[in-house]
Amino acid sequence: EHGAVLRVRSPAAGVPVGVRLVPAAGSERAERVATTLASGLGLHTLKFDPVADRGAKVLLARRQGAEPEPPTPVRVHALLPGKAGELPRVLTVDAELPVSGKDVELRWDGAALVR
């Protein structure tokens, strides 16, 4: 592992959010589930390797709700180690998780999270 971390933040005391990292097709890496650091704060983390996990999908989901319940906003930060002598980088993506409970998919392309 190269020490990169995904940090997912959802509204405090809101609807529980699930976060999974699904490896790219043909990868020997295992699927991983985020660790919930503080459910009351809606804070989840997941370690990943920016190189070995290239092409992996980050799947975000919430439990199914009832209309007219609003979607659940989440903010995903990828904290990436810097090269020697450089500061770490932080990439941020905002998403809304639908009340249907359907997964929202982001893909790690080796340098950024893309929809």
Summary of the structure (lengths in Angstrom):
residues: 115
radius of gyration: 14.3
end to end distance: 23.9
largest distance: 50.6
contacts: 321
relative contact order: 0.27
helix: 3%
strand: 48%
